[in-house]
Amino acid sequence: MNNQAKDRRYWLRAGSLTLLEKGTGLAFALGTAMLLLRGLSKHGFATWALFVLLTYFLEMGRSGLLQNGLMRQLAVHRGNLREESGLVQASFVINVLYSFASIALLWLLLPWMVRQYQTPGLTEILPIYTAINLFMALMSQANFLQQSHFEFRGIFWSNFLLRGTVFVWALVCKITGWPLQIHELALAMGAGAASGAVVSWFFARRFLPWHPWHFSNVLHNAGKLLDYGKFVLGTNLSTMFYKNVDKLTLGQLLGPAAFAVYDAAGKVTQLVEAPSFSIASVVFPQSAASMVTDGPTAVQRLYERSVGAILCMVLPFVVLVAVFAHPIIRILAGEDYSDAAGVLRLTALFGLFMPFAVQFGTVLDSTGRPGVNFMGTLATAAVNLVLSYLMVQRFGIIGAALATLTGYALAMVWMQWYLNRHYGVKGWRAFVHMADFYQIGWQMAKRFLTKSQTKIHADS
């Protein structure tokens, strides 16, 4: 099989599994949200949403600290058993230490969070999260190892179990009439994390480079991973902050009910953004390998084509959400959250900026410039924080969406300037590729219809 055919197979297999993973994860998240929005009070839903947001912050931090650095180093040292072993062993040590550090940080911040966001329910679920965090360390380690070897099956099934277990428990409560309890939802999340870790290691075990443990080798590789990962960690946390500072500002200034309404709109927005993160996880290992073998020109092509592919998928969702915002909110959350429809129309537009931003980070991290990505993201987060406080106080809930939209637009201008200067990227080419993908899709649809009609005539 030639290289071009192998490349097509990679993109088809990896892209399909990753999109399926993100799609089912979002379906579970949306289904869970629909059940919780109807089964919990606005105050209770805000407490659970804040808890999920905190756990997501910590997992994005773990991913930033280890995932990209491990994949990049394994790509550079492919075939060197001693180096591969040292990298995997070092990443596992860092992963476990990160879990303990993040648990300690949460316990320290708990009194402040309960007071600022009026969510005393956090105190009953944080002890459960201590166990969840350790299971997530095991699961994430196996997933990072699989992704670095272009394997995505275990990633799909582990995340399927993690998210699906919470949905199933919420559905059981709805069917049986059992009252929804936040601590029981946390226990369901723990069961999903434990089963996901077992499944992920089943798929990852063949990628473990068996080599004797050498402390000096592990320490050396831990230094390399941390030297790279500290910037990606900062970038991921800054990204999470600027993506959620609107909600956090609302919760602090206007209370849990406003947080709940805005988060209801955010659940739909996540559907629009899903293709960006799905394709990014496929592009990163290819981008890292392409930079080593072919240089910046290959990275430029990857960026423009991948953004075009994402826009091709995102644009129809944005249009549908903008047109049908009111019925979407009624179906998702019910009449109690009808005032979120106006917010949804604005937050849906975030999806048009997300492909450019996510792939910008992918390019910089995979080509060894995580520091630039971190500083840019941190600056964007700072701008969003200022805009959110100003606009929320002036315009209320709708001001949070306006602030984030303005921040995305300003960040996009700077990102495209930087990519053009250092990689020769032309952002407008993404729209050309988007049109090309639509044309390809139309041609495929016509061929399919022609074959179907031919088959029908032949059978008759």
C-alpha positions in Angstrom: 0.0 0.0 0.0 1.5 3.4 -1.0 1.9 6.3 1.4 -1.0 8.3 0.0 -3.4 5.3 0.5 -2.1 4.9 4.0 -2.6 8.5 4.7 -6.2 8.4 3.4 -6.9 5.3 5.6 -5.5 7.1 8.7 -7.6 10.2 8.2 -10.7 8.1 7.5 -10.3 5.7 10.4 -9.0 8.2 13.0 -11.3 11.0 11.9 -14.4 8.7 12.0 -13.6 7.3 15.4 -12.8 10.7 16.9 -15.9 12.3 15.5 -17.9 9.4 16.8 -16.3 9.8 20.2 -17.0 13.5 20.4 -20.5 13.0 18.9 -21.6 10.3 21.3 -20.0 12.3 24.2 -21.9 15.4 23.3 -25.1 13.3 22.8 -24.7 11.9 26.3 -23.9 15.4 27.7 -26.9 16.9 26.0 -29.2 14.1 27.1 -27.9 14.4 30.6 -28.4 18.1 30.6 -32.0 17.7 29.3 -32.8 15.4 32.2 -31.0 17.5 34.8 -32.5 20.8 33.7 -36.0 19.2 34.3 -35.0 17.2 37.4 -33.1 19.7 39.4 -33.8 23.3 40.5 -31.9 26.1 38.8 -29.8 26.3 41.9 -29.1 22.5 41.9 -28.3 22.5 38.2 -25.9 25.4 38.7 -24.1 23.4 41.4 -23.7 20.4 39.1 -22.7 22.5 36.2 -20.0 24.3 38.3 -18.7 20.9 39.5 -18.5 19.6 35.9 -16.7 22.8 34.9 -14.2 22.4 37.6 -13.5 18.8 36.7 -13.1 19.8 33.1 -10.6 22.5 34.1 -8.5 19.9 35.8 -8.7 17.4 33.0 -7.7 20.1 30.4 -4.8 21.0 32.7 -3.7 17.3 32.8 -4.0 17.1 29.0 -2.0 20.2 28.6 0.8 19.1 30.9 1.3 15.7 29.3 -0.6 14.9 26.1 1.0 17.0 23.4 4.5 16.9 24.9 4.3 13.1 25.2 3.1 12.7 21.6 5.7 15.1 20.2 8.6 13.4 22.1 7.5 9.9 21.1 7.3 11.0 17.5 10.9 12.4 17.7 12.3 9.2 19.4 10.2 6.6 17.6 12.0 3.3 17.6 14.4 4.2 20.5 13.1 1.8 23.2 15.1 3.3 26.1 13.8 6.8 25.3 10.2 5.7 24.7 10.2 3.8 28.0 11.6 6.8 29.9 9.0 9.1 28.4 6.1 6.8 29.2 7.3 6.2 32.8 8.0 9.9 33.4 4.6 10.9 32.1 2.9 8.4 34.4 4.7 9.8 37.5 3.8 13.3 36.5 0.2 12.3 35.9 -0.2 10.8 39.4 1.5 13.7 41.1 -0.8 16.1 39.2 -3.8 14.2 40.5 -2.8 14.7 44.1 -1.8 18.3 43.6 -5.2 19.1 41.9 -7.1 17.4 44.6 -5.3 19.4 47.3 -5.9 22.6 45.3 -9.7 21.9 45.1 -9.9 21.3 48.9 -8.2 24.7 49.5 -10.5 26.5 47.1 -13.7 24.9 48.2 -14.7 27.4 50.9 -14.2 30.3 48.5 -16.1 28.6 45.7 -19.1 27.8 47.9 -19.2 31.4 49.2 -18.7 33.1 45.8 -21.2 31.0 43.8 -23.7 30.1 46.6 -23.3 26.4 45.9 -23.0 24.5 49.3 -23.7 21.2 47.4 -20.1 21.1 46.3 -19.0 20.0 49.8 -20.8 16.7 49.5 -19.4 15.7 46.1 -15.8 16.8 46.4 -14.8 13.7 48.5 -16.2 11.5 45.7 -14.2 13.5 43.1 -11.0 12.5 44.9 -11.4 8.9 43.7 -12.7 10.1 40.2 -9.5 12.1 39.8 -7.2 9.1 40.4 -9.2 6.9 37.9 -8.9 9.8 35.4 -5.1 9.7 35.8 -5.1 6.0 34.7 -7.5 6.5 31.9 -5.9 9.6 30.5 -2.4 7.9 30.6 -3.7 5.0 28.5 -5.5 7.4 26.1 -2.4 9.6 25.6 -0.4 6.4 24.8 -2.9 5.3 22.2 -3.2 8.7 20.5 0.6 8.9 20.1 0.5 5.6 18.2 -2.5 6.7 16.0 -4.9 4.3 17.8 -8.3 5.7 18.7 -10.6 2.7 19.6 -9.8 2.6 23.3 -10.2 6.4 23.5 -13.7 6.1 22.1 -14.9 3.3 24.4 -13.4 4.8 27.6 -15.0 8.1 27.0 -18.2 6.4 26.0 -18.3 4.7 29.4 -17.3 7.8 31.3 -20.0 10.0 29.9 -22.6 7.3 29.2 -22.7 6.1 32.8 -23.9 9.5 34.1 -26.5 9.7 31.4 -27.8 6.2 32.1 -28.2 7.0 35.9 -30.0 10.2 35.2 -32.3 8.3 32.7 -33.0 5.6 35.3 -34.0 8.2 37.9 -36.3 9.8 35.3 -38.0 6.5 34.4 -38.3 5.2 38.0 -39.2 8.5 39.6 -36.2 8.3 41.9 -35.2 11.9 42.9 -32.0 13.2 41.3 -29.3 13.6 43.9 -26.0 15.4 43.0 -23.8 13.1 45.1 -25.4 10.0 43.3 -24.5 11.6 39.9 -20.9 12.0 41.1 -20.9 8.3 42.1 -22.1 7.4 38.6 -19.3 9.5 37.1 -16.8 7.6 39.3 -18.1 4.3 38.1 -17.8 5.5 34.5 -14.2 6.7 35.1 -13.2 3.4 36.7 -14.7 1.2 33.9 -13.2 3.6 31.2 -9.8 3.3 32.7 -9.9 -0.5 32.5 -11.1 -0.5 28.9 -8.5 2.1 27.8 -5.6 0.1 29.3 -6.9 -3.0 27.5 -6.3 -1.2 24.2 -3.1 0.6 25.3 -1.2 -2.4 26.7 0.5 -3.3 23.4 2.0 0.1 23.1 3.8 -0.1 26.5 7.6 0.0 25.8 8.9 -2.6 28.2 12.3 -1.5 29.4 13.9 -1.5 32.9 13.1 1.5 35.1 16.1 3.9 35.4 15.6 6.8 37.8 18.0 9.1 36.0 16.3 8.4 32.6 12.9 9.0 34.1 14.0 12.2 35.7 15.6 13.4 32.5 12.5 12.7 30.5 10.2 14.3 33.1 12.2 17.5 32.7 11.7 17.4 29.0 7.9 16.8 29.3 7.5 19.5 32.0 9.6 22.0 30.0 7.2 21.6 27.1 4.0 20.9 29.0 4.2 23.9 31.3 3.3 26.2 28.4 0.5 23.9 27.1 -0.8 23.6 30.6 -1.0 27.4 30.8 -2.5 27.5 27.4 -5.2 25.0 28.2 -6.2 26.6 31.5 -6.2 30.1 29.9 -8.3 28.7 27.1 -10.7 27.2 29.6 -10.8 30.5 31.4 -11.5 32.7 28.5 -14.2 30.2 27.2 -15.9 30.2 30.6 -15.2 33.5 32.1 -18.6 34.7 30.9 -20.3 32.0 32.9 -18.1 32.5 35.9 -18.7 36.3 35.9 -22.5 35.8 35.6 -22.5 33.3 38.5 -20.5 35.7 40.7 -22.4 38.9 39.8 -25.9 37.7 39.2 -26.1 34.3 41.1 -26.7 30.6 40.3 -29.9 31.1 38.3 -28.2 33.3 35.7 -25.3 30.8 35.6 -27.9 28.0 34.9 -29.7 29.9 32.1 -26.4 30.7 30.4 -25.1 27.2 30.7 -28.3 25.8 29.1 -27.4 27.8 26.0 -23.8 26.6 26.3 -24.9 23.0 26.0 -26.1 23.6 22.4 -23.0 25.7 21.6 -20.8 22.7 22.5 -22.5 20.8 19.6 -21.4 23.5 17.2 -17.8 23.5 18.5 -17.4 19.7 18.6 -15.9 19.3 15.1 -13.1 21.7 15.9 -11.8 19.6 18.8 -12.4 16.3 17.0 -10.3 17.2 14.1 -7.6 18.9 16.3 -7.0 15.6 18.1 -6.4 13.9 14.7 -4.3 16.7 13.2 -1.9 17.1 16.1 0.1 13.8 15.7 0.2 14.3 11.9 1.3 17.9 12.3 4.1 17.0 14.7 5.3 14.3 12.3 5.0 16.6 9.2 7.0 19.3 10.9 9.9 16.8 11.5 9.9 15.4 7.9 8.5 18.2 5.6 8.8 21.5 7.5 6.4 24.5 7.7 4.9 24.1 4.2 3.2 20.9 5.2 1.9 22.5 8.4 0.5 25.4 6.4 -1.5 23.0 4.2 -2.7 21.0 7.2 -4.0 24.2 8.9 -5.8 25.6 5.9 -7.4 22.3 4.9 -8.4 21.3 8.4 -10.0 24.6 9.2 -11.9 24.4 5.9 -13.1 20.9 6.8 -14.3 22.1 10.2 -16.1 25.2 8.8 -17.8 22.9 6.3 -19.4 21.0 9.2 -19.9 24.0 11.6 -21.7 26.4 9.3 -25.0 24.5 8.8 -25.2 24.1 12.6 -24.7 27.8 13.2 -27.4 28.7 10.8 -29.9 26.1 12.2 -29.3 27.3 15.8 -29.6 30.9 14.9 -32.9 30.3 13.1 -34.5 27.8 15.6 -33.1 29.1 18.9 -36.4 29.3 20.7 -37.6 25.7 19.9 -34.2 24.3 20.6 -34.1 25.8 24.1 -37.7 24.6 24.8 -36.8 21.1 23.7 -33.5 21.1 25.7 -34.4 22.9 28.9 -38.2 23.6 29.0 -40.1 26.9 29.4 -38.3 27.8 32.6 -35.2 28.6 30.5 -36.9 30.3 27.5 -34.9 33.5 28.1 -31.7 31.7 27.0 -32.8 31.7 23.4 -31.4 35.2 22.7 -28.1 34.2 24.3 -28.0 31.0 22.2 -28.1 33.0 19.0 -25.0 34.8 20.0 -23.1 31.9 21.5 -23.7 29.8 18.3 -21.5 32.3 16.5 -18.6 31.2 18.7 -18.4 28.1 16.5 -17.3 30.2 13.5 -14.2 31.4 15.4 -13.4 28.2 17.1 -11.9 26.3 14.1 -9.3 29.0 13.6 -8.4 29.2 17.3 -8.2 25.5 17.9 -6.1 24.8 14.9 -3.8 27.8 15.7 -3.0 26.1 19.0 -2.5 22.7 17.3 0.0 24.2 14.9 2.0 26.1 17.5 2.1 23.2 20.0 3.0 20.6 17.4 5.8 22.8 15.9 7.5 23.5 19.2 6.1 27.0 20.0 3.9 26.3 23.0 5.1 29.4 24.8 3.7 31.7 22.1 0.4 29.9 22.2 0.3 30.3 26.0 1.0 34.0 26.0 -1.5 34.6 23.2 -4.2 32.7 25.0 -3.4 34.3 28.4 -3.7 37.7 26.8 -7.1 36.7 25.2 -8.3 35.5 28.6 -7.3 38.8 30.3 -9.2 40.8 27.6 -12.3 38.5 28.0 -12.2 39.0 31.8 -12.3 42.8 31.5 -14.9 42.7 28.7 -17.1 40.3 30.7 -17.1 42.4 33.9 -17.9 45.5 31.9 -20.6 44.1 29.7 -22.4 41.8 32.3 -22.8 44.8 34.6 -24.2 46.9 31.8 -26.3 44.3 29.7 -26.8 41.4 32.1 -26.8 37.8 30.7 -26.6 38.9 27.0 -23.5 41.0 27.9 -21.6 37.8 28.7 -22.1 36.5 25.2 -21.2 39.8 23.6 -18.0 40.0 25.6 -16.9 36.5 24.5 -17.8 37.2 20.9 -15.7 40.4 20.9 -12.8 38.6 22.5 -12.9 35.8 19.9 -12.9 38.4 17.0 -9.9 40.3 18.4 -7.9 37.1 19.1 -8.6 35.8 15.5 -7.1 39.0 14.0 -3.8 38.5 15.9 -3.7 34.7 15.3 -4.0 35.1 11.5 -1.3 37.7 11.5 1.1 35.4 13.4 0.4 32.3 11.3 0.9 34.3 8.0 4.2 35.7 9.2 5.7 32.5 10.5 4.1 29.7 8.4 2.8 31.5 5.3 -0.8 30.6 6.3 -3.6 32.5 4.4 -6.7 32.3 6.5 -9.0 33.1 3.6 -7.9 29.8 1.9 -9.9 27.9 4.6 -13.1 29.3 3.0 -11.9 28.1 -0.4 -11.3 24.6 1.0 -14.7 24.8 2.7 -16.3 25.3 -0.7 -14.2 22.4 -2.1 -15.4 20.1 0.6 -19.0 21.0 -0.1 -18.4 20.3 -3.8 -16.8 17.0 -3.0 -19.8 16.1 -0.7 -22.2 17.1 -3.4 -20.4 14.9 -6.0 -20.4 12.0 -3.6 -24.1 12.5 -2.9 -24.9 12.5 -6.6 -22.9 9.3 -7.2 -24.7 7.7 -4.3 -28.2 8.7 -5.6 -27.3 7.6 -9.1 -26.2 4.2 -7.9 -29.3 3.9 -5.8 -31.6 4.7 -8.7 -29.7 2.3 -10.9 -30.1 -0.5 -8.3 -33.8 0.2 -8.0 -34.3 0.0 -11.7 -32.3 -3.2 -11.9 -34.3 -4.8 -9.2 -37.6 -3.8 -10.8 
